[in-house]
Amino acid sequence: MKKISALKFRTYASYSIVLVLLILAEVTFYQFYYFVPITLNGAKLNAKKGQSLEGFLGQKNRLPKYGNLLDVEGRVIPGKKGNLPVIKVNGKISNLSHAIESDEEIVSEEGTDKSEKVVEKIEEVQSKIVYKGKGAFIYVIRKGRPGIRMIKRGQVSGKVVYGKWLVTPLDYTIGQTNIRYRKVVALTFDDGPSKYTSLIMKILKDNKVKASFFVLGQNIRKRPALLKQMARRHYTIGNHTFSHVLLKNSSAKIKQELKATDEEILKAAGKNNEWIRPPEGVLNSSAINFILKEGYKISLWNIDTVDWRRPSPKKIKERVLSQLKPGQVILMHDGGGNRMNTAAALPEIIKNVKQAGYRFVTLDELYRLVE
């Protein structure tokens, strides 16, 4: 075996000493610089220097929790937070993003429960609406009104703490009627004007038939020329709200939707509106109260073709003819979707209704004939 030369031995020894020194240096670094001693809620621990409190406490499964949010009855509201946890470093308020340094005394406390705020509000309360009779036109048998009350309730839970009536609600009794003994009917079209309205008006003109259109304010802005054309042909133009919202909102929202559409009708057609058709026929007492106060006439319908579902032209025609009676108001749509089936059904409807001895009138004309 060859002997290791003295030079090589000294070289290996030098490398070994350097390696040992590096290991000792690393151990010293981790012990005195990387890990630092802290006190957490009275317990002595080591933490990584510069690590956030959130990261350190998360590793130890000791992250403090928020308190609960309690409703006005003192019950916990699921998923809602109460007061923040309290973090103190060396006696001063801090937070979970604090970077850990050496010899720090850290106190971590769970958040405490807190109660939700109580808010006071003036609210409209809808009264009942009792309908009597059948027909497309509405009139008041007994006038009512929505109620108004001052109410205090939990801001999050909505639970009522206190309430006081400022105006008590009164129920409406509403009658529905139409003519019964004259062979006239009214074609009505909702949700326009749209790209199909011109086609439908051409069919009406070619067949010398009158009709009525309940328009949306937002659509008038896109096609104001069609409103002018309707007015020139003396069709009845009515309000179907600005954006097809159901008339079961607050008085302020109802007024906004109807007045904005009236302005568009006046601007485009040069005439004041007198008619309203509530989307889906839905009305609350606030809507009726406002409509009656403003002097509008309300039109519903007797025959719903359900053409918005796009049944075949044949089915649309059958729905009209199977329910045909004197004074009926026929509901169709010229907007709100593809209305080619409606347009395709219209000539046959007109032809068959005329053959049955009926005359087509506008809603203005039909309303003057109501008994």
C-alpha positions as CSV (number, residue, x, y, z in Angstrom):
1,M,0.0,0.0,0.0
2,K,1.3,3.4,-0.9
3,K,1.9,5.8,1.9
4,I,0.1,9.2,1.9
5,S,2.6,11.9,1.5
6,A,3.0,14.5,4.2
7,L,1.8,17.2,1.8
8,K,-1.4,15.4,0.9
9,F,-2.1,14.6,4.5
10,R,-1.8,18.3,5.4
11,T,-4.1,19.2,2.5
12,Y,-6.8,16.7,3.6
13,A,-6.5,17.9,7.2
14,S,-6.9,21.5,6.1
15,Y,-10.1,20.6,4.1
16,S,-11.5,18.7,7.0
17,I,-10.9,21.6,9.4
18,V,-12.5,24.1,7.0
19,L,-15.6,21.8,6.6
20,V,-15.9,21.4,10.4
21,L,-15.7,25.2,10.7
22,L,-18.4,25.7,8.1
23,I,-20.7,23.3,9.9
24,L,-20.1,25.0,13.2
25,A,-20.8,28.3,11.6
26,E,-24.1,27.1,10.1
27,V,-25.2,25.6,13.4
28,T,-24.3,28.9,15.1
29,F,-26.2,30.9,12.5
30,Y,-29.3,28.8,12.8
31,Q,-29.1,28.8,16.6
32,F,-28.4,32.5,17.1
33,Y,-29.6,34.2,13.9
34,Y,-32.2,32.0,12.1
35,F,-34.1,30.8,15.1
36,V,-34.8,33.3,17.9
37,P,-36.3,32.9,21.3
38,I,-39.8,34.4,22.0
39,T,-42.4,34.2,24.6
40,L,-46.0,33.4,23.4
41,N,-48.7,33.8,26.0
42,G,-46.1,33.0,28.7
43,A,-44.6,29.9,26.9
44,K,-40.9,30.0,25.8
45,L,-40.6,29.1,22.1
46,N,-38.2,29.4,19.2
47,A,-39.4,31.1,16.0
48,K,-37.8,31.9,12.7
49,K,-36.4,35.4,12.6
50,G,-38.4,37.6,10.3
51,Q,-41.3,35.2,10.0
52,S,-44.8,36.8,10.3
53,L,-46.8,36.1,13.3
54,E,-49.6,34.8,11.1
55,G,-47.2,32.2,9.6
56,F,-45.7,31.2,12.9
57,L,-49.1,30.9,14.7
58,G,-50.5,29.0,11.7
59,Q,-47.7,26.4,11.9
60,K,-48.5,25.9,15.6
61,N,-52.3,25.8,15.0
62,R,-52.6,28.7,17.4
63,L,-54.1,31.4,15.1
64,P,-56.5,33.4,17.2
65,K,-60.1,33.4,15.9
66,Y,-62.5,36.3,15.4
67,G,-65.4,36.6,17.8
68,N,-69.0,35.8,16.8
69,L,-71.5,38.3,15.5
70,L,-74.7,38.1,17.5
71,D,-78.1,39.1,16.3
72,V,-80.6,41.3,18.2
73,E,-81.7,38.3,20.1
74,G,-78.2,37.3,21.2
75,R,-77.9,34.4,18.8
76,V,-74.8,33.7,16.7
77,I,-75.2,34.7,13.0
78,P,-73.5,31.9,11.0
79,G,-70.6,33.0,8.8
80,K,-70.4,36.5,10.2
81,K,-67.5,37.8,12.2
82,G,-67.4,39.7,15.5
83,N,-64.4,41.6,17.0
84,L,-60.9,41.1,15.7
85,P,-58.3,39.0,17.7
86,V,-56.0,41.1,19.8
87,I,-52.2,40.9,19.2
88,K,-49.7,42.6,21.5
89,V,-45.9,42.6,21.0
90,N,-43.9,43.8,24.0
91,G,-47.1,45.3,25.5
92,K,-48.1,47.3,22.3
93,I,-51.0,46.5,20.0
94,S,-49.7,44.9,16.8
95,N,-51.2,42.6,14.1
96,L,-50.6,39.2,12.5
97,S,-48.3,40.7,9.8
98,H,-45.7,41.6,12.4
99,A,-42.2,40.2,11.6
100,I,-40.8,38.3,14.6
101,E,-37.6,39.6,16.1
102,S,-35.5,38.2,19.1
103,D,-36.6,38.2,22.7
104,E,-40.2,39.4,22.0
105,E,-43.1,38.9,24.3
106,I,-46.2,38.1,22.3
107,V,-49.7,38.0,23.6
108,S,-52.4,36.6,21.4
109,E,-56.1,36.8,22.4
110,E,-59.2,35.5,20.7
111,G,-61.7,38.1,19.3
112,T,-64.7,38.8,21.4
113,D,-68.4,38.6,20.4
114,K,-70.2,41.7,19.4
115,S,-73.8,42.5,18.5
116,E,-75.0,43.6,15.1
117,K,-76.0,47.2,14.6
118,V,-79.7,48.2,14.8
119,V,-80.8,50.4,12.0
120,E,-83.9,52.5,11.8
121,K,-85.8,52.8,8.5
122,I,-89.1,54.0,7.1
123,E,-90.6,51.2,5.0
124,E,-93.5,50.7,2.6
125,V,-95.7,47.8,3.5
126,Q,-97.9,46.4,0.7
127,S,-101.6,45.9,1.4
128,K,-103.6,43.0,-0.1
129,I,-105.2,43.3,-3.5
130,V,-108.5,41.5,-3.9
131,Y,-109.6,41.0,-7.6
132,K,-113.2,40.5,-8.6
133,G,-114.6,39.7,-12.0
134,K,-112.8,38.8,-15.2
135,G,-111.6,41.0,-18.0
136,A,-108.6,42.9,-19.4
137,F,-109.5,46.3,-17.9
138,I,-109.0,47.2,-14.2
139,Y,-111.1,49.6,-12.1
140,V,-111.3,50.3,-8.4
141,I,-114.2,49.0,-6.4
142,R,-112.7,49.9,-3.0
143,K,-109.7,52.2,-2.8
144,G,-106.8,51.1,-0.6
145,R,-103.2,52.2,0.1
146,P,-99.9,50.7,1.1
147,G,-98.8,51.2,4.7
148,I,-95.8,53.1,6.0
149,R,-94.0,52.1,9.2
150,M,-91.0,53.2,11.1
151,I,-89.0,50.1,11.9
152,K,-85.8,49.1,13.8
153,R,-84.2,45.9,12.7
154,G,-80.8,44.1,12.9
155,Q,-78.6,45.3,10.1
156,V,-77.4,41.8,9.2
157,S,-80.1,39.5,10.4
158,G,-83.0,41.7,9.5
159,K,-84.8,40.8,12.7
160,V,-87.3,43.4,13.9
161,V,-86.7,45.1,17.2
162,Y,-89.4,47.7,17.1
163,G,-92.0,48.9,14.7
164,K,-94.6,51.7,14.6
165,W,-97.2,52.4,12.0
166,L,-97.1,55.9,10.5
167,V,-99.8,55.0,7.9
168,T,-101.8,51.8,8.3
169,P,-102.3,49.7,5.1
170,L,-105.8,49.4,3.6
171,D,-106.7,46.6,1.2
172,Y,-107.7,47.3,-2.4
173,T,-110.7,45.7,-4.1
174,I,-110.1,45.7,-7.8
175,G,-112.6,44.8,-10.5
176,Q,-111.8,43.4,-13.9
177,T,-114.1,43.9,-16.9
178,N,-114.3,44.1,-20.6
179,I,-117.1,44.3,-23.2
180,R,-119.2,41.2,-23.9
181,Y,-121.6,41.8,-26.6
182,R,-119.8,43.4,-29.5
183,K,-117.7,41.3,-31.9
184,V,-114.5,43.3,-31.6
185,V,-111.0,42.2,-30.3
186,A,-107.7,44.0,-29.7
187,L,-104.3,42.8,-30.8
188,T,-101.6,43.9,-28.4
189,F,-97.8,43.5,-28.6
190,D,-95.4,43.7,-25.7
191,D,-91.6,44.3,-25.2
192,G,-90.8,46.2,-28.3
193,P,-89.8,48.0,-30.3
194,S,-87.4,45.5,-31.8
195,K,-86.1,44.4,-35.2
196,Y,-89.3,42.4,-35.6
197,T,-91.6,45.4,-35.1
198,S,-91.4,46.7,-38.6
199,L,-92.3,43.3,-40.0
200,I,-95.3,43.0,-37.7
201,M,-96.5,46.5,-38.5
202,K,-96.2,45.7,-42.3
203,I,-98.5,42.7,-41.8
204,L,-101.0,44.9,-39.9
205,K,-100.9,47.5,-42.6
206,D,-101.2,45.0,-45.4
207,N,-104.3,43.5,-43.7
208,K,-105.8,46.9,-42.7
209,V,-105.8,45.9,-39.0
210,K,-105.3,48.1,-36.0
211,A,-103.3,47.1,-32.9
212,S,-101.7,48.4,-29.7
213,F,-98.0,48.3,-28.6
214,F,-96.7,48.3,-25.0
215,V,-93.2,49.4,-25.3
216,L,-90.0,49.4,-23.1
217,G,-88.3,52.7,-22.5
218,Q,-84.8,51.2,-23.1
219,N,-85.9,49.9,-26.5
220,I,-87.5,53.2,-27.6
221,R,-84.0,54.8,-27.3
222,K,-82.7,52.3,-29.9
223,R,-85.6,52.6,-32.4
224,P,-87.4,55.9,-31.9
225,A,-88.5,56.0,-35.5
226,L,-90.8,53.0,-35.0
227,L,-92.7,55.0,-32.3
228,K,-93.3,57.8,-34.8
229,Q,-94.6,55.3,-37.3
230,M,-97.0,53.8,-34.6
231,A,-98.3,57.2,-33.8
232,R,-98.9,58.1,-37.5
233,R,-100.9,55.0,-37.9
234,H,-103.0,55.8,-34.8
235,Y,-102.0,52.7,-32.9
236,T,-102.4,52.8,-29.1
237,I,-99.0,53.1,-27.5
238,G,-98.6,52.1,-23.9
239,N,-96.0,51.9,-21.1
240,H,-94.5,48.5,-20.3
241,T,-91.8,50.0,-17.9
242,F,-88.3,51.1,-18.9
243,S,-86.5,47.8,-18.3
244,H,-89.3,45.2,-17.9
245,V,-89.2,45.2,-14.1
246,L,-92.1,43.8,-12.2
247,L,-94.3,46.4,-10.6
248,K,-93.8,45.1,-7.1
249,N,-91.0,47.5,-6.0
250,S,-91.1,50.6,-3.9
251,S,-93.0,53.7,-5.0
252,A,-89.8,55.4,-6.0
253,K,-88.7,52.6,-8.3
254,I,-92.1,52.2,-9.9
255,K,-92.3,56.0,-10.5
256,Q,-88.8,55.9,-12.0
257,E,-89.5,53.1,-14.4
258,L,-92.9,54.5,-15.6
259,K,-91.9,58.1,-15.8
260,A,-88.7,57.4,-17.7
261,T,-90.7,55.4,-20.3
262,D,-93.3,58.1,-20.6
263,E,-90.6,60.6,-21.4
264,E,-89.2,58.4,-24.2
265,I,-92.7,57.9,-25.6
266,L,-93.3,61.7,-25.7
267,K,-89.9,62.4,-27.2
268,A,-90.3,59.7,-29.9
269,A,-94.0,59.7,-30.7
270,G,-94.9,63.3,-29.7
271,K,-97.8,62.2,-27.5
272,N,-98.5,61.7,-23.8
273,N,-99.0,58.2,-22.6
274,E,-102.2,57.1,-21.0
275,W,-101.8,53.3,-20.8
276,I,-99.8,50.9,-18.6
277,R,-99.4,47.2,-18.9
278,P,-97.5,45.7,-15.9
279,P,-94.9,43.1,-16.9
280,E,-96.4,39.6,-16.3
281,G,-99.5,41.3,-15.0
282,V,-97.9,41.8,-11.6
283,L,-99.0,44.8,-9.4
284,N,-98.6,45.6,-5.8
285,S,-100.5,48.2,-3.8
286,S,-97.8,50.8,-4.2
287,A,-98.0,50.4,-8.0
288,I,-101.8,50.6,-8.1
289,N,-101.7,53.6,-5.8
290,F,-99.3,55.5,-8.1
291,I,-101.0,54.4,-11.3
292,L,-104.4,55.6,-10.1
293,K,-103.0,58.9,-8.7
294,E,-101.4,59.6,-12.1
295,G,-104.6,58.7,-14.0
296,Y,-103.3,55.9,-16.1
297,K,-105.5,53.2,-17.6
298,I,-104.3,49.6,-17.0
299,S,-104.6,46.8,-19.6
300,L,-104.2,43.2,-18.9
301,W,-105.3,40.5,-21.4
302,N,-107.8,37.7,-21.9
303,I,-105.9,35.5,-24.5
304,D,-102.3,34.7,-23.8
305,T,-100.7,33.3,-26.9
306,V,-97.5,32.4,-24.9
307,D,-95.6,33.3,-28.1
308,W,-92.6,34.3,-26.0
309,R,-91.9,30.5,-25.6
310,R,-91.7,30.4,-29.4
311,P,-94.3,27.7,-30.1
312,S,-95.1,26.9,-33.7
313,P,-97.2,29.5,-35.7
314,K,-100.0,26.9,-35.8
315,K,-100.1,26.6,-32.0
316,I,-100.1,30.4,-31.6
317,K,-103.1,30.6,-34.0
318,E,-104.9,27.8,-32.2
319,R,-104.6,29.5,-28.8
320,V,-106.2,32.6,-30.2
321,L,-109.1,30.9,-32.1
322,S,-109.9,28.5,-29.2
323,Q,-110.5,31.4,-26.8
324,L,-112.1,33.9,-29.2
325,K,-114.9,35.9,-27.6
326,P,-116.3,39.4,-27.9
327,G,-114.1,42.0,-26.3
328,Q,-111.0,39.8,-25.9
329,V,-107.5,41.4,-25.6
330,I,-104.9,39.2,-27.3
331,L,-101.4,39.2,-25.9
332,M,-98.5,38.8,-28.3
333,H,-94.9,40.0,-28.4
334,D,-92.9,42.0,-30.9
335,G,-89.7,42.1,-28.8
336,G,-87.8,40.2,-26.1
337,G,-86.5,37.5,-28.4
338,N,-87.0,35.9,-31.8
339,R,-90.5,36.8,-32.9
340,M,-90.5,35.2,-36.4
341,N,-93.1,32.6,-35.3
342,T,-95.3,35.4,-34.0
343,A,-95.0,37.2,-37.4
344,A,-95.7,33.9,-39.3
345,A,-98.9,33.2,-37.3
346,L,-100.3,36.8,-37.5
347,P,-101.7,36.7,-41.1
348,E,-103.7,33.5,-40.4
349,I,-104.9,34.8,-37.1
350,I,-106.2,38.0,-38.7
351,K,-107.8,36.0,-41.6
352,N,-109.6,33.5,-39.3
353,V,-110.8,36.2,-36.8
354,K,-112.2,38.3,-39.6
355,Q,-114.0,35.2,-41.0
356,A,-115.5,34.6,-37.6
357,G,-117.2,38.1,-38.0
358,Y,-114.9,40.0,-35.6
359,R,-113.4,43.5,-36.1
360,F,-109.9,44.5,-34.8
361,V,-109.7,47.7,-32.7
362,T,-107.1,49.5,-30.7
363,L,-107.3,49.5,-26.9
364,D,-108.4,53.2,-27.0
365,E,-111.4,52.2,-29.1
366,L,-112.1,49.0,-27.1
367,Y,-112.0,50.9,-23.8
368,R,-114.7,53.3,-25.0
369,L,-117.0,50.3,-25.5
370,V,-116.6,48.9,-22.0
371,E,-119.9,48.5,-20.2
